[in-house]
Amino acid sequence: MVLDAQRDKAEFALTPVAKKMINVNPNYISWAALILALIAGIVLYQSFNSIWLLIPGAILVIISGYFDALDGKVAKLAGKASKKGDYLDHVFDRYADVLMIGGVAVSGWCNPYLGMAALVGVLLTSYMGTQAQAVGAPRLYAGLLGRADRVVLMTLFPLIQFIMSSFTDYGILAIGGFTLSWLEIMILYFAVVGNITAIQRAVVTWNAMTKEERE
């Protein structure tokens, strides 16, 4: 949640566009973000066969993330914010995570088992946040790896992978007898830090409930 805490600083990039799209149904923007996430996942999956696809893959990820932030801004400005819209946004966010991260996880860039661990960490992170709300606590965004962080990392690492592929064969690193691609390092980070974040959120919620019981 390093970047999630800085959301207010992105207002300058969202507000002008949101004002121009104020008559657009926010749900349509959510659908656009999801479709872009699907295309991004496919492009990143195919990028092992053509590393040039890493560039449009990264661009699609950041545009999808932008649309994901834009739908909520449009809804607020137009007075159309609703529980149904918020619910749809959360559902689409989880699908977007699976599509984009999964595209890398099952590609030639990554060990699929490591990819599975990353998806578990990311999904549990989001689940712990909404579960806090389900038990009566505030919606929880605490932790090391929020959605904004994932979007930024999934934009940067394909570009790093592309650049490093110019120096070594497919940009593969040899570390202590193990070989890792840069995208695999990103997935490893999601696997480790995602699960740590999920545990962090579980502990924060548990402590909050314990404090409430004592009061």
Secondary structure by P-SEA (a helix, b strand, c coil): ccccccccccccccaaaaaaaccccaaaaaaaaaaaaaaaaaaaaaccccccaaaaaaaaaaaaaaaaaaaaaaaaaaccccaaaaaaaaaaaaaaaaaaaaaaaacccccaaaaaaaaaaaaaaaaaaaaaaaacccccccccccaaaaaaaaacaaaaaaaaaacccccccccccccccaaaaaaaaaaaaaaaaaaaaaaaaaaaaaaaaac
